[in-house]
């Protein structure tokens, strides 16, 4: 019998393994419609919609102390939800305007479990980052909490 711990898990965004992940989780909810007919004594239902949401916590870090980096793990997520302005000023950033569903709004996310096999086990989904919170507390590591929602079917669910 094999048991897995947090050391067996990893997370990939756009095919790149994210370093310093504290945790990841996902939840699948299925809405149902009541199909009980008049005179029925037991409830009958039909599944009508499935929603997958999740979250992860990653630590913000600098590869070289004192040097700004846009390639660290937290920055990869931040850059997905906060976009550079189109006025050419790359140092000014603002929230993505509008609600257009373009390819750049979505990201490929893989939640992985290393089970000792060559490929391991993974859950793959196309996600929209719905919330990003960064927090710093005395005695704690600077961290980013990310929430996301899957767009479409979740694949590779072979845990």
Number of C-alpha atoms within 10 A of each C-alpha: 2 5 6 10 8 11 10 13 19 20 22 16 17 13 11 13 16 18 16 17 20 16 15 19 11 15 10 11 10 11 11 13 11 10 11 13 10 6 6 9 8 8 9 12 12 12 10 9 10 12 15 18 18 17 18 18 20 23 19 19 19 14 10 8 8 7 8 11 13 12 13 18 23 26 15 15 20 19 13 15 18 15 16 15 15 10 7 8 9 10 7 11 13 11 10 14 9 6 7 8 9 7 7 9 15 20 20 15 22 23 21 20 20 16 16 10 7 7 10 14 19 21 17 18 22 20 23 21 21 13 13 18 11 15 12 11 8 6 6 8 13 15 20 23 19 20 20 21 20 22 15 12 12 15 12 13 11 8 10
